[in-house]
């Protein structure tokens, strides 16, 4: 984050050391082939002196609807489900502004919802279904 008067002493020392270590990286033969790669969701929160050390900045926008649809499909592919193509299209439509990581987290959270709902119950009954298979029900 950007340096300020509110920073702790250890935070100031760490930022200063990072700047010292980055100084000259990639500029001479000793550091040839060194690649420093950084990523952030909040570039405005990075110290200006650190940002200046990076020669090239690449902006990667949030995924569009078609890409979000594919992300939903990829994230639930290994999980048995009855979702249709229309369901995935609706998810993509409603998830505008979400990143790939947001969609991944959402899918993991949704997959755990049935497990969390079971934690509400303390007693289960074994019931034989019409297909002859016995299952536990709360």
N, CA, C and O atoms as CSV, one atom per row, in Angstrom:
chain,resi,resn,atom,element,x,y,z
A,1,UNK,N,N,0.835,-1.190,0.000
A,1,UNK,CA,C,0.000,0.000,0.000
A,1,UNK,C,C,0.876,1.248,0.000
A,1,UNK,O,O,2.077,1.176,0.258
A,2,UNK,N,N,0.270,2.374,-0.288
A,2,UNK,CA,C,1.013,3.622,-0.342
A,2,UNK,C,C,1.538,3.982,1.040
A,2,UNK,O,O,0.882,3.736,2.053
A,3,UNK,N,N,2.730,4.568,1.064
A,3,UNK,CA,C,3.311,4.969,2.345
A,3,UNK,C,C,2.565,6.169,2.906
A,3,UNK,O,O,2.140,7.055,2.164
A,4,UNK,N,N,2.414,6.186,4.211
A,4,UNK,CA,C,1.754,7.310,4.872
A,4,UNK,C,C,2.305,7.429,6.280
A,4,UNK,O,O,3.085,6.591,6.733
A,5,UNK,N,N,1.888,8.482,6.963
A,5,UNK,CA,C,2.332,8.691,8.342
A,5,UNK,C,C,1.735,7.652,9.284
A,5,UNK,O,O,2.247,7.440,10.382
A,6,UNK,N,N,0.646,7.001,8.853
A,6,UNK,CA,C,-0.014,6.017,9.701
A,6,UNK,C,C,0.674,4.653,9.680
A,6,UNK,O,O,0.351,3.789,10.495
A,7,UNK,N,N,1.625,4.447,8.752
A,7,UNK,CA,C,2.311,3.167,8.647
A,7,UNK,C,C,3.131,2.883,9.899
A,7,UNK,O,O,3.697,3.785,10.517
A,8,UNK,N,N,3.177,1.602,10.253
A,8,UNK,CA,C,4.026,1.218,11.371
A,8,UNK,C,C,5.480,1.258,10.911
A,8,UNK,O,O,5.758,1.278,9.712
A,9,UNK,N,N,6.392,1.269,11.856
A,9,UNK,CA,C,7.816,1.323,11.536
A,9,UNK,C,C,8.246,0.098,10.735
A,9,UNK,O,O,9.026,0.212,9.790
A,10,UNK,N,N,7.735,-1.076,11.116
A,10,UNK,CA,C,8.122,-2.296,10.403
A,10,UNK,C,C,7.586,-2.276,8.968
A,10,UNK,O,O,8.252,-2.764,8.056
A,11,UNK,N,N,6.415,-1.728,8.767
A,11,UNK,CA,C,5.851,-1.621,7.415
A,11,UNK,C,C,6.683,-0.671,6.559
A,11,UNK,O,O,6.924,-0.940,5.382
A,12,UNK,N,N,7.116,0.430,7.143
A,12,UNK,CA,C,7.963,1.383,6.412
A,12,UNK,C,C,9.296,0.742,6.030
A,12,UNK,O,O,9.786,0.931,4.917
A,13,UNK,N,N,9.883,-0.020,6.965
A,13,UNK,CA,C,11.159,-0.686,6.684
A,13,UNK,C,C,11.004,-1.717,5.577
A,13,UNK,O,O,11.869,-1.833,4.709
A,14,UNK,N,N,9.902,-2.469,5.602
A,14,UNK,CA,C,9.683,-3.488,4.581
A,14,UNK,C,C,9.532,-2.838,3.199
A,14,UNK,O,O,10.114,-3.318,2.226
A,15,UNK,N,N,8.770,-1.772,3.110
A,15,UNK,CA,C,8.582,-1.090,1.820
A,15,UNK,C,C,9.894,-0.501,1.317
A,15,UNK,O,O,10.195,-0.573,0.125
A,16,UNK,N,N,10.670,0.077,2.218
A,16,UNK,CA,C,11.964,0.644,1.834
A,16,UNK,C,C,12.893,-0.457,1.333
A,16,UNK,O,O,13.569,-0.277,0.321
A,17,UNK,N,N,12.935,-1.593,2.027
A,17,UNK,CA,C,13.789,-2.704,1.612
A,17,UNK,C,C,13.352,-3.244,0.254
A,17,UNK,O,O,14.196,-3.584,-0.575
A,18,UNK,N,N,12.064,-3.327,0.022
A,18,UNK,CA,C,11.569,-3.780,-1.281
A,18,UNK,C,C,12.042,-2.840,-2.387
A,18,UNK,O,O,12.495,-3.299,-3.435
A,19,UNK,N,N,11.942,-1.545,-2.166
A,19,UNK,CA,C,12.389,-0.574,-3.166
A,19,UNK,C,C,13.890,-0.678,-3.410
A,19,UNK,O,O,14.338,-0.579,-4.552
A,20,UNK,N,N,14.669,-0.876,-2.349
A,20,UNK,CA,C,16.126,-1.004,-2.486
A,20,UNK,C,C,16.450,-2.255,-3.300
A,20,UNK,O,O,17.299,-2.209,-4.190
A,21,UNK,N,N,15.786,-3.366,-3.005
A,21,UNK,CA,C,16.047,-4.611,-3.722
A,21,UNK,C,C,15.632,-4.522,-5.189
A,21,UNK,O,O,16.263,-5.122,-6.059
A,22,UNK,N,N,14.569,-3.771,-5.453
A,22,UNK,CA,C,14.101,-3.631,-6.835
A,22,UNK,C,C,14.957,-2.661,-7.635
A,22,UNK,O,O,14.970,-2.710,-8.865
A,23,UNK,N,N,15.665,-1.789,-6.951
A,23,UNK,CA,C,16.479,-0.788,-7.635
A,23,UNK,C,C,17.508,-1.480,-8.520
A,23,UNK,O,O,18.353,-2.231,-8.034
A,24,UNK,N,N,17.431,-1.224,-9.802
A,24,UNK,CA,C,18.418,-1.761,-10.728
A,24,UNK,C,C,18.154,-3.171,-11.198
A,24,UNK,O,O,18.911,-3.684,-12.022
A,25,UNK,N,N,17.108,-3.824,-10.708
A,25,UNK,CA,C,16.813,-5.183,-11.153
A,25,UNK,C,C,16.560,-5.177,-12.649
A,25,UNK,O,O,15.732,-4.409,-13.138
A,26,UNK,N,N,17.259,-6.019,-13.368
A,26,UNK,CA,C,17.090,-6.132,-14.805
A,26,UNK,C,C,17.838,-5.099,-15.610
A,26,UNK,O,O,17.693,-5.056,-16.832
A,27,UNK,N,N,18.648,-4.251,-14.956
A,27,UNK,CA,C,19.319,-3.182,-15.687
A,27,UNK,C,C,20.769,-3.513,-16.055
A,27,UNK,O,O,21.357,-2.838,-16.899
A,28,UNK,N,N,21.345,-4.536,-15.439
A,28,UNK,CA,C,22.729,-4.877,-15.775
A,28,UNK,C,C,22.846,-6.379,-16.047
A,28,UNK,O,O,21.866,-7.117,-15.939
A,29,UNK,N,N,24.042,-6.814,-16.398
A,29,UNK,CA,C,24.263,-8.210,-16.769
A,29,UNK,C,C,23.996,-9.182,-15.617
A,29,UNK,O,O,23.578,-10.317,-15.846
A,30,UNK,N,N,24.238,-8.735,-14.373
A,30,UNK,CA,C,24.034,-9.627,-13.227
A,30,UNK,C,C,22.573,-10.030,-13.071
A,30,UNK,O,O,22.275,-11.123,-12.590
A,31,UNK,N,N,21.677,-9.163,-13.473
A,31,UNK,CA,C,20.256,-9.409,-13.267
A,31,UNK,C,C,19.528,-9.710,-14.576
A,31,UNK,O,O,18.299,-9.673,-14.630
A,32,UNK,N,N,20.273,-10.001,-15.604
A,32,UNK,CA,C,19.650,-10.274,-16.884
A,32,UNK,C,C,18.798,-11.537,-16.778
A,32,UNK,O,O,19.231,-12.543,-16.216
A,33,UNK,N,N,17.592,-11.475,-17.318
A,33,UNK,CA,C,16.695,-12.619,-17.257
A,33,UNK,C,C,15.831,-12.650,-16.011
A,33,UNK,O,O,15.077,-13.603,-15.815
A,34,UNK,N,N,15.921,-11.631,-15.159
A,34,UNK,CA,C,15.082,-11.573,-13.969
A,34,UNK,C,C,13.752,-10.947,-14.351
A,34,UNK,O,O,13.708,-9.868,-14.942
A,35,UNK,N,N,12.672,-11.630,-14.010
A,35,UNK,CA,C,11.334,-11.130,-14.284
A,35,UNK,C,C,10.628,-10.926,-12.957
A,35,UNK,O,O,10.538,-11.846,-12.145
A,36,UNK,N,N,10.137,-9.735,-12.744
A,36,UNK,CA,C,9.344,-9.446,-11.554
A,36,UNK,C,C,7.913,-9.287,-12.031
A,36,UNK,O,O,7.609,-8.391,-12.819
A,37,UNK,N,N,7.047,-10.146,-11.558
A,37,UNK,CA,C,5.653,-10.136,-11.961
A,37,UNK,C,C,4.802,-9.884,-10.732
A,37,UNK,O,O,4.984,-10.527,-9.699
A,38,UNK,N,N,3.884,-8.959,-10.844
A,38,UNK,CA,C,3.019,-8.629,-9.713
A,38,UNK,C,C,1.592,-8.470,-10.213
A,38,UNK,O,O,1.363,-8.092,-11.361
A,39,UNK,N,N,0.649,-8.760,-9.348
A,39,UNK,CA,C,-0.760,-8.608,-9.702
A,39,UNK,C,C,-1.514,-8.041,-8.508
A,39,UNK,O,O,-1.196,-8.330,-7.354
A,40,UNK,N,N,-2.509,-7.236,-8.811
A,40,UNK,CA,C,-3.323,-6.665,-7.754
A,40,UNK,C,C,-4.699,-6.333,-8.284
A,40,UNK,O,O,-4.873,-6.078,-9.475
A,41,UNK,N,N,-5.669,-6.338,-7.398
A,41,UNK,CA,C,-7.009,-5.871,-7.741
A,41,UNK,C,C,-7.163,-4.392,-7.404
A,41,UNK,O,O,-8.152,-3.765,-7.783
A,42,UNK,N,N,-6.189,-3.838,-6.696
A,42,UNK,CA,C,-6.251,-2.445,-6.263
A,42,UNK,C,C,-4.962,-1.712,-6.606
A,42,UNK,O,O,-4.180,-1.408,-5.706
A,43,UNK,N,N,-4.717,-1.417,-7.885
A,43,UNK,CA,C,-3.460,-0.764,-8.257
A,43,UNK,C,C,-3.307,0.621,-7.640
A,43,UNK,O,O,-2.182,1.077,-7.435
A,44,UNK,N,N,-4.404,1.294,-7.341
A,44,UNK,CA,C,-4.332,2.620,-6.736
A,44,UNK,C,C,-3.857,2.562,-5.288
A,44,UNK,O,O,-3.514,3.592,-4.707
A,45,UNK,N,N,-3.834,1.367,-4.702
A,45,UNK,CA,C,-3.383,1.220,-3.332
A,45,UNK,C,C,-1.893,0.945,-3.219
A,45,UNK,O,O,-1.361,0.858,-2.113
A,46,UNK,N,N,-1.216,0.809,-4.349
A,46,UNK,CA,C,0.221,0.526,-4.344
A,46,UNK,C,C,0.992,1.832,-4.272
A,46,UNK,O,O,0.616,2.830,-4.887
A,47,UNK,N,N,2.051,1.807,-3.528
A,47,UNK,CA,C,2.915,2.973,-3.391
A,47,UNK,C,C,3.389,3.435,-4.772
A,47,UNK,O,O,3.778,2.611,-5.599
A,48,UNK,N,N,3.360,4.740,-5.025
A,48,UNK,CA,C,3.743,5.290,-6.330
A,48,UNK,C,C,5.183,4.940,-6.688
A,48,UNK,O,O,5.489,4.701,-7.857
A,49,UNK,N,N,6.065,4.907,-5.701
A,49,UNK,CA,C,7.468,4.573,-5.968
A,49,UNK,C,C,7.599,3.128,-6.442
A,49,UNK,O,O,8.449,2.836,-7.283
A,50,UNK,N,N,6.788,2.234,-5.928
A,50,UNK,CA,C,6.821,0.843,-6.358
A,50,UNK,C,C,6.255,0.741,-7.770
A,50,UNK,O,O,6.823,0.057,-8.621
A,51,UNK,N,N,5.140,1.417,-8.016
A,51,UNK,CA,C,4.527,1.376,-9.357
A,51,UNK,C,C,5.493,1.854,-10.433
A,51,UNK,O,O,5.509,1.308,-11.536
A,52,UNK,N,N,6.297,2.867,-10.125
A,52,UNK,CA,C,7.252,3.396,-11.104
A,52,UNK,C,C,8.323,2.375,-11.477
A,52,UNK,O,O,8.896,2.461,-12.563
A,53,UNK,N,N,8.607,1.406,-10.597
A,53,UNK,CA,C,9.637,0.406,-10.858
A,53,UNK,C,C,9.212,-0.587,-11.942
A,53,UNK,O,O,10.054,-1.234,-12.564
A,54,UNK,N,N,7.906,-0.701,-12.161
A,54,UNK,CA,C,7.411,-1.627,-13.172
A,54,UNK,C,C,7.243,-0.883,-14.485
A,54,UNK,O,O,6.451,0.054,-14.586
A,55,UNK,N,N,8.005,-1.315,-15.499
A,55,UNK,CA,C,7.996,-0.622,-16.783
A,55,UNK,C,C,6.706,-0.844,-17.542
A,55,UNK,O,O,6.223,0.058,-18.227
A,56,UNK,N,N,6.153,-2.013,-17.430
A,56,UNK,CA,C,4.992,-2.347,-18.228
A,56,UNK,C,C,3.831,-2.699,-17.303
A,56,UNK,O,O,3.989,-3.442,-16.335
A,57,UNK,N,N,2.674,-2.154,-17.621
A,57,UNK,CA,C,1.470,-2.463,-16.866
A,57,UNK,C,C,0.444,-3.022,-17.837
A,57,UNK,O,O,0.221,-2.453,-18.905
A,58,UNK,N,N,-0.175,-4.125,-17.473
A,58,UNK,CA,C,-1.172,-4.760,-18.323
A,58,UNK,C,C,-2.491,-4.764,-17.564
A,58,UNK,O,O,-2.582,-5.284,-16.452
A,59,UNK,N,N,-3.494,-4.186,-18.169
A,59,UNK,CA,C,-4.822,-4.174,-17.561
A,59,UNK,C,C,-5.607,-5.362,-18.098
A,59,UNK,O,O,-5.751,-5.523,-19.310
A,60,UNK,N,N,-6.102,-6.176,-17.211
A,60,UNK,CA,C,-6.926,-7.310,-17.603
A,60,UNK,C,C,-8.332,-7.029,-17.082
A,60,UNK,O,O,-8.560,-7.037,-15.872
A,61,UNK,N,N,-9.272,-6.780,-17.990
A,61,UNK,CA,C,-10.630,-6.421,-17.547
A,61,UNK,C,C,-11.373,-7.624,-16.971
A,61,UNK,O,O,-10.949,-8.771,-17.118
A,62,UNK,N,N,-12.474,-7.333,-16.323
A,62,UNK,CA,C,-13.325,-8.396,-15.791
A,62,UNK,C,C,-13.922,-9.179,-16.961
A,62,UNK,O,O,-14.113,-8.624,-18.043
A,63,UNK,N,N,-14.216,-10.452,-16.755
A,63,UNK,CA,C,-14.751,-11.268,-17.857
A,63,UNK,C,C,-16.136,-10.798,-18.309
A,63,UNK,O,O,-16.956,-10.347,-17.510
A,64,UNK,N,N,-16.362,-10.921,-19.613
A,64,UNK,CA,C,-17.674,-10.587,-20.172
A,64,UNK,C,C,-18.619,-11.760,-19.939
A,64,UNK,O,O,-18.212,-12.798,-19.417
A,65,UNK,N,N,-19.887,-11.593,-20.330
A,65,UNK,CA,C,-20.924,-12.588,-20.039
A,65,UNK,C,C,-20.565,-13.979,-20.571
A,65,UNK,O,O,-20.736,-14.969,-19.859
A,66,UNK,N,N,-20.074,-14.068,-21.803
A,66,UNK,CA,C,-19.738,-15.381,-22.371
A,66,UNK,C,C,-18.623,-16.052,-21.575
A,66,UNK,O,O,-18.659,-17.261,-21.347
A,67,UNK,N,N,-17.643,-15.276,-21.159
A,67,UNK,CA,C,-16.535,-15.829,-20.369
A,67,UNK,C,C,-17.019,-16.234,-18.979
A,67,UNK,O,O,-16.596,-17.261,-18.448
A,68,UNK,N,N,-17.910,-15.427,-18.386
A,68,UNK,CA,C,-18.446,-15.794,-17.066
A,68,UNK,C,C,-19.244,-17.091,-17.154
A,68,UNK,O,O,-19.182,-17.923,-16.248
A,69,UNK,N,N,-19.990,-17.264,-18.239
A,69,UNK,CA,C,-20.760,-18.502,-18.434
A,69,UNK,C,C,-19.813,-19.697,-18.473
A,69,UNK,O,O,-20.073,-20.720,-17.838
A,70,UNK,N,N,-18.722,-19.570,-19.214
A,70,UNK,CA,C,-17.741,-20.654,-19.282
A,70,UNK,C,C,-17.098,-20.908,-17.925
A,70,UNK,O,O,-16.838,-22.057,-17.565
A,71,UNK,N,N,-16.840,-19.846,-17.172
A,71,UNK,CA,C,-16.253,-20.010,-15.842
A,71,UNK,C,C,-17.197,-20.792,-14.929
A,71,UNK,O,O,-16.759,-21.668,-14.183
A,72,UNK,N,N,-18.486,-20.474,-14.988
A,72,UNK,CA,C,-19.452,-21.232,-14.184
A,72,UNK,C,C,-19.462,-22.698,-14.613
A,72,UNK,O,O,-19.464,-23.594,-13.769
A,73,UNK,N,N,-19.470,-22.941,-15.920
A,73,UNK,CA,C,-19.482,-24.315,-16.416
A,73,UNK,C,C,-18.231,-25.079,-15.977
A,73,UNK,O,O,-18.325,-26.239,-15.574
A,74,UNK,N,N,-17.070,-24.442,-16.053
A,74,UNK,CA,C,-15.819,-25.091,-15.645
A,74,UNK,C,C,-15.784,-25.375,-14.152
A,74,UNK,O,O,-15.281,-26.415,-13.726
A,75,UNK,N,N,-16.313,-24.458,-13.362
A,75,UNK,CA,C,-16.251,-24.605,-11.909
A,75,UNK,C,C,-17.180,-25.680,-11.372
A,75,UNK,O,O,-16.928,-26.225,-10.297
A,76,UNK,N,N,-18.248,-25.999,-12.093
A,76,UNK,CA,C,-19.164,-27.035,-11.603
A,76,UNK,C,C,-19.064,-28.321,-12.415
A,76,UNK,O,O,-19.834,-29.254,-12.187
A,77,UNK,N,N,-18.139,-28.383,-13.347
A,77,UNK,CA,C,-18.031,-29.546,-14.235
A,77,UNK,C,C,-17.807,-30.846,-13.470
A,77,UNK,O,O,-18.363,-31.875,-13.851
A,78,UNK,N,N,-17.021,-30.832,-12.416
A,78,UNK,CA,C,-16.694,-32.057,-11.676
A,78,UNK,C,C,-17.753,-32.415,-10.635
A,78,UNK,O,O,-17.654,-33.455,-9.984
A,79,UNK,N,N,-18.767,-31.559,-10.473
A,79,UNK,CA,C,-19.806,-31.778,-9.480
A,79,UNK,C,C,-21.085,-32.251,-10.173
A,79,UNK,O,O,-21.532,-31.619,-11.130
A,80,UNK,N,N,-21.673,-33.340,-9.713
A,80,UNK,CA,C,-22.943,-33.770,-10.319
A,80,UNK,C,C,-23.998,-32.676,-10.141
A,80,UNK,O,O,-24.190,-32.170,-9.035
A,81,UNK,N,N,-24.675,-32.314,-11.222
A,81,UNK,CA,C,-25.684,-31.250,-11.155
A,81,UNK,C,C,-26.713,-31.442,-12.253
A,81,UNK,O,O,-26.521,-32.244,-13.168
A,82,UNK,N,N,-27.798,-30.705,-12.155
A,82,UNK,CA,C,-28.856,-30.758,-13.168
A,82,UNK,C,C,-29.047,-29.386,-13.808
A,82,UNK,O,O,-30.138,-29.069,-14.283
A,83,UNK,N,N,-28.003,-28.581,-13.822
A,83,UNK,CA,C,-28.086,-27.235,-14.390
A,83,UNK,C,C,-28.150,-27.315,-15.913
A,83,UNK,O,O,-27.501,-28.153,-16.540
A,84,UNK,N,N,-28.948,-26.424,-16.486
A,84,UNK,CA,C,-29.095,-26.381,-17.941
A,84,UNK,C,C,-28.260,-25.232,-18.511
A,84,UNK,O,O,-27.707,-24.416,-17.773
A,85,UNK,N,N,-28.187,-25.193,-19.817
A,85,UNK,CA,C,-27.476,-24.114,-20.487
A,85,UNK,C,C,-28.116,-22.759,-20.161
A,85,UNK,O,O,-27.424,-21.748,-20.041
A,86,UNK,N,N,-29.435,-22.754,-20.023
A,86,UNK,CA,C,-30.144,-21.515,-19.666
A,86,UNK,C,C,-29.782,-21.072,-18.249
A,86,UNK,O,O,-29.679,-19.876,-17.978
A,87,UNK,N,N,-29.590,-22.032,-17.352
A,87,UNK,CA,C,-29.166,-21.690,-15.984
A,87,UNK,C,C,-27.810,-20.997,-16.003
A,87,UNK,O,O,-27.615,-19.972,-15.350
A,88,UNK,N,N,-26.870,-21.571,-16.762
A,88,UNK,CA,C,-25.535,-20.974,-16.838
A,88,UNK,C,C,-25.596,-19.579,-17.466
A,88,UNK,O,O,-24.881,-18.673,-17.037
A,89,UNK,N,N,-26.440,-19.409,-18.471
A,89,UNK,CA,C,-26.595,-18.093,-19.103
A,89,UNK,C,C,-27.165,-17.088,-18.104
A,89,UNK,O,O,-26.742,-15.933,-18.076
A,90,UNK,N,N,-28.122,-17.522,-17.284
A,90,UNK,CA,C,-28.697,-16.631,-16.269
A,90,UNK,C,C,-27.657,-16.278,-15.203
A,90,UNK,O,O,-27.592,-15.135,-14.750
A,91,UNK,N,N,-26.846,-17.260,-14.804
A,91,UNK,CA,C,-25.774,-16.981,-13.834
A,91,UNK,C,C,-24.818,-15.930,-14.394
A,91,UNK,O,O,-24.428,-14.994,-13.696
A,92,UNK,N,N,-24.447,-16.099,-15.664
A,92,UNK,CA,C,-23.519,-15.159,-16.304
A,92,UNK,C,C,-24.115,-13.765,-16.349
A,92,UNK,O,O,-23.420,-12.775,-16.120
A,93,UNK,N,N,-25.397,-13.690,-16.642
A,93,UNK,CA,C,-26.085,-12.398,-16.722
A,93,UNK,C,C,-26.118,-11.703,-15.361
A,93,UNK,O,O,-25.937,-10.489,-15.273
A,94,UNK,N,N,-26.345,-12.468,-14.317
A,94,UNK,CA,C,-26.484,-11.899,-12.971
A,94,UNK,C,C,-25.153,-11.654,-12.267
A,94,UNK,O,O,-25.120,-11.054,-11.193
A,95,UNK,N,N,-24.063,-12.111,-12.862
A,95,UNK,CA,C,-22.767,-11.980,-12.193
A,95,UNK,C,C,-21.899,-10.882,-12.807
A,95,UNK,O,O,-20.676,-10.909,-12.670
A,96,UNK,N,N,-22.514,-9.936,-13.469
A,96,UNK,CA,C,-21.755,-8.818,-14.052
A,96,UNK,C,C,-20.948,-8.126,-12.950
A,96,UNK,O,O,-21.463,-7.874,-11.860
A,97,UNK,N,N,-19.698,-7.827,-13.239
A,97,UNK,CA,C,-18.830,-7.165,-12.265
A,97,UNK,C,C,-18.030,-8.127,-11.405
A,97,UNK,O,O,-17.239,-7.698,-10.564
A,98,UNK,N,N,-18.227,-9.424,-11.607
A,98,UNK,CA,C,-17.485,-10.411,-10.823
A,98,UNK,C,C,-16.241,-10.857,-11.583
A,98,UNK,O,O,-16.247,-10.951,-12.811
A,99,UNK,N,N,-15.185,-11.128,-10.838
A,99,UNK,CA,C,-13.948,-11.642,-11.435
A,99,UNK,C,C,-14.017,-13.163,-11.495
A,99,UNK,O,O,-14.944,-13.771,-10.961
A,100,UNK,N,N,-13.040,-13.767,-12.141
A,100,UNK,CA,C,-12.959,-15.221,-12.189
A,100,UNK,C,C,-12.830,-15.819,-10.798
A,100,UNK,O,O,-13.430,-16.853,-10.504
A,101,UNK,N,N,-12.049,-15.174,-9.946
A,101,UNK,CA,C,-11.881,-15.654,-8.567
A,101,UNK,C,C,-13.195,-15.550,-7.800
A,101,UNK,O,O,-13.519,-16.432,-7.005
A,102,UNK,N,N,-13.954,-14.475,-8.032
A,102,UNK,CA,C,-15.254,-14.316,-7.376
A,102,UNK,C,C,-16.195,-15.455,-7.776
A,102,UNK,O,O,-16.897,-16.013,-6.933
A,103,UNK,N,N,-16.204,-15.792,-9.059
A,103,UNK,CA,C,-17.076,-16.853,-9.560
A,103,UNK,C,C,-16.649,-18.203,-8.983
A,103,UNK,O,O,-17.499,-19.012,-8.611
A,104,UNK,N,N,-15.355,-18.448,-8.907
A,104,UNK,CA,C,-14.853,-19.687,-8.329
A,104,UNK,C,C,-15.278,-19.818,-6.869
A,104,UNK,O,O,-15.722,-20.883,-6.440
A,105,UNK,N,N,-15.141,-18.743,-6.114
A,105,UNK,CA,C,-15.543,-18.744,-4.708
A,105,UNK,C,C,-17.047,-18.965,-4.575
A,105,UNK,O,O,-17.492,-19.713,-3.705
A,106,UNK,N,N,-17.824,-18.318,-5.432
A,106,UNK,CA,C,-19.275,-18.473,-5.414
A,106,UNK,C,C,-19.666,-19.925,-5.674
A,106,UNK,O,O,-20.544,-20.458,-4.996
A,107,UNK,N,N,-19.025,-20.568,-6.649
A,107,UNK,CA,C,-19.332,-21.963,-6.973
A,107,UNK,C,C,-18.960,-22.897,-5.819
A,107,UNK,O,O,-19.711,-23.820,-5.503
A,108,UNK,N,N,-17.814,-22.663,-5.194
A,108,UNK,CA,C,-17.413,-23.492,-4.049
A,108,UNK,C,C,-18.387,-23.324,-2.897
A,108,UNK,O,O,-18.749,-24.295,-2.232
A,109,UNK,N,N,-18.813,-22.080,-2.663
A,109,UNK,CA,C,-19.754,-21.798,-1.593
A,109,UNK,C,C,-21.101,-22.471,-1.874
A,109,UNK,O,O,-21.712,-23.039,-0.969
A,110,UNK,N,N,-21.562,-22.409,-3.125
A,110,UNK,CA,C,-22.832,-23.036,-3.492
A,110,UNK,C,C,-22.753,-24.554,-3.360
A,110,UNK,O,O,-23.729,-25.194,-2.967
A,111,UNK,N,N,-21.604,-25.130,-3.684
A,111,UNK,CA,C,-21.443,-26.574,-3.575
A,111,UNK,C,C,-21.489,-27.044,-2.119
A,111,UNK,O,O,-21.879,-28.178,-1.838
A,112,UNK,N,N,-21.094,-26.176,-1.209
A,112,UNK,CA,C,-21.094,-26.534,0.214
A,112,UNK,C,C,-22.429,-26.255,0.894
A,112,UNK,O,O,-22.613,-26.658,2.043
A,113,UNK,N,N,-23.355,-25.590,0.239
A,113,UNK,CA,C,-24.643,-25.233,0.844
A,113,UNK,C,C,-25.400,-26.456,1.366
A,113,UNK,O,O,-25.919,-26.393,2.480
A,114,UNK,N,N,-25.492,-27.568,0.623
A,114,UNK,CA,C,-26.204,-28.730,1.177
A,114,UNK,C,C,-25.552,-29.283,2.437
A,114,UNK,O,O,-26.249,-29.735,3.346
A,115,UNK,N,N,-24.243,-29.253,2.500
A,115,UNK,CA,C,-23.535,-29.745,3.685
A,115,UNK,C,C,-23.835,-28.844,4.879
A,115,UNK,O,O,-24.070,-29.323,5.988
A,116,UNK,N,N,-23.823,-27.524,4.636
A,116,UNK,CA,C,-24.133,-26.598,5.727
A,116,UNK,C,C,-25.574,-26.766,6.216
A,116,UNK,O,O,-25.839,-26.647,7.412
A,117,UNK,N,N,-26.499,-27.039,5.304
A,117,UNK,CA,C,-27.896,-27.203,5.723
A,117,UNK,C,C,-28.058,-28.441,6.600
A,117,UNK,O,O,-28.909,-28.454,7.490
A,118,UNK,N,N,-27.254,-29.485,6.364
A,118,UNK,CA,C,-27.331,-30.680,7.192
A,118,UNK,C,C,-26.884,-30.421,8.621
A,118,UNK,O,O,-27.316,-31.116,9.541
A,119,UNK,N,N,-26.028,-29.436,8.817
A,119,UNK,CA,C,-25.544,-29.153,10.170
A,119,UNK,C,C,-26.651,-28.582,11.058
A,119,UNK,O,O,-26.480,-28.496,12.274
A,120,UNK,N,N,-27.781,-28.193,10.467
A,120,UNK,CA,C,-28.905,-27.662,11.244
A,120,UNK,C,C,-29.686,-28.777,11.944
A,120,UNK,O,O,-30.421,-28.523,12.899
A,121,UNK,N,N,-29.522,-30.012,11.464
A,121,UNK,CA,C,-30.307,-31.134,11.971
A,121,UNK,C,C,-29.467,-32.012,12.894
A,121,UNK,O,O,-28.260,-32.161,12.707
A,122,UNK,N,N,-30.132,-32.590,13.893
A,122,UNK,CA,C,-29.419,-33.472,14.819
A,122,UNK,C,C,-29.906,-34.925,14.708
A,122,UNK,O,O,-29.230,-35.839,15.180
A,123,UNK,N,N,-31.072,-35.140,14.089
A,123,UNK,CA,C,-31.618,-36.487,13.968
A,123,UNK,C,C,-31.946,-36.784,12.510
A,123,UNK,O,O,-32.456,-35.934,11.779
A,124,UNK,N,N,-31.634,-38.027,12.106
A,124,UNK,CA,C,-31.911,-38.456,10.738
A,124,UNK,C,C,-32.659,-39.784,10.770
A,124,UNK,O,O,-32.460,-40.601,11.669
A,125,UNK,N,N,-33.514,-39.985,9.786
A,125,UNK,CA,C,-34.310,-41.204,9.710
A,125,UNK,C,C,-33.976,-41.912,8.399
A,125,UNK,O,O,-33.887,-41.286,7.343
A,126,UNK,N,N,-33.795,-43.235,8.489
A,126,UNK,CA,C,-33.515,-44.049,7.310
A,126,UNK,C,C,-34.850,-44.396,6.654
A,126,UNK,O,O,-35.702,-45.045,7.260
A,127,UNK,N,N,-35.017,-43.954,5.404
A,127,UNK,CA,C,-36.277,-44.179,4.681
A,127,UNK,C,C,-35.954,-44.880,3.366
A,127,UNK,O,O,-35.048,-44.486,2.632
A,128,UNK,N,N,-36.732,-45.942,3.090
A,128,UNK,CA,C,-36.573,-46.678,1.833
A,128,UNK,C,C,-37.419,-45.981,0.778
A,128,UNK,O,O,-38.624,-45.798,0.950
A,129,UNK,N,N,-36.768,-45.594,-0.318
A,129,UNK,CA,C,-37.451,-44.895,-1.397
A,129,UNK,C,C,-38.196,-45.842,-2.312
A,129,UNK,O,O,-38.097,-47.061,-2.172
A,130,UNK,N,N,-38.949,-45.275,-3.258
A,130,UNK,CA,C,-39.723,-46.053,-4.223
A,130,UNK,C,C,-38.810,-46.915,-5.091
A,130,UNK,O,O,-39.229,-47.950,-5.609
A,131,UNK,N,N,-37.572,-46.485,-5.243
A,131,UNK,CA,C,-36.616,-47.249,-6.060
A,131,UNK,C,C,-35.959,-48.386,-5.280
A,131,UNK,O,O,-35.118,-49.113,-5.808
A,132,UNK,N,N,-36.358,-48.528,-4.006
A,132,UNK,CA,C,-35.819,-49.611,-3.195
A,132,UNK,C,C,-34.523,-49.269,-2.475
A,132,UNK,O,O,-33.999,-50.100,-1.734
A,133,UNK,N,N,-33.994,-48.065,-2.675
A,133,UNK,CA,C,-32.742,-47.648,-2.047
A,133,UNK,C,C,-33.067,-46.888,-0.765
A,133,UNK,O,O,-33.910,-45.991,-0.761
A,134,UNK,N,N,-32.396,-47.250,0.313
A,134,UNK,CA,C,-32.594,-46.569,1.609
A,134,UNK,C,C,-31.686,-45.354,1.702
A,134,UNK,O,O,-30.510,-45.415,1.341
A,135,UNK,N,N,-32.237,-44.254,2.186
A,135,UNK,CA,C,-31.484,-43.011,2.352
A,135,UNK,C,C,-31.834,-42.386,3.701
A,135,UNK,O,O,-32.920,-42.600,4.241
A,136,UNK,N,N,-30.894,-41.610,4.227
A,136,UNK,CA,C,-31.148,-40.889,5.467
A,136,UNK,C,C,-31.761,-39.529,5.141
A,136,UNK,O,O,-31.309,-38.837,4.229
A,137,UNK,N,N,-32.782,-39.158,5.887
A,137,UNK,CA,C,-33.438,-37.857,5.721
A,137,UNK,C,C,-33.548,-37.192,7.084
A,137,UNK,O,O,-33.749,-37.870,8.092
A,138,UNK,N,N,-33.416,-35.847,7.123
A,138,UNK,CA,C,-33.540,-35.141,8.397
A,138,UNK,C,C,-34.985,-35.151,8.891
A,138,UNK,O,O,-35.279,-34.601,9.953
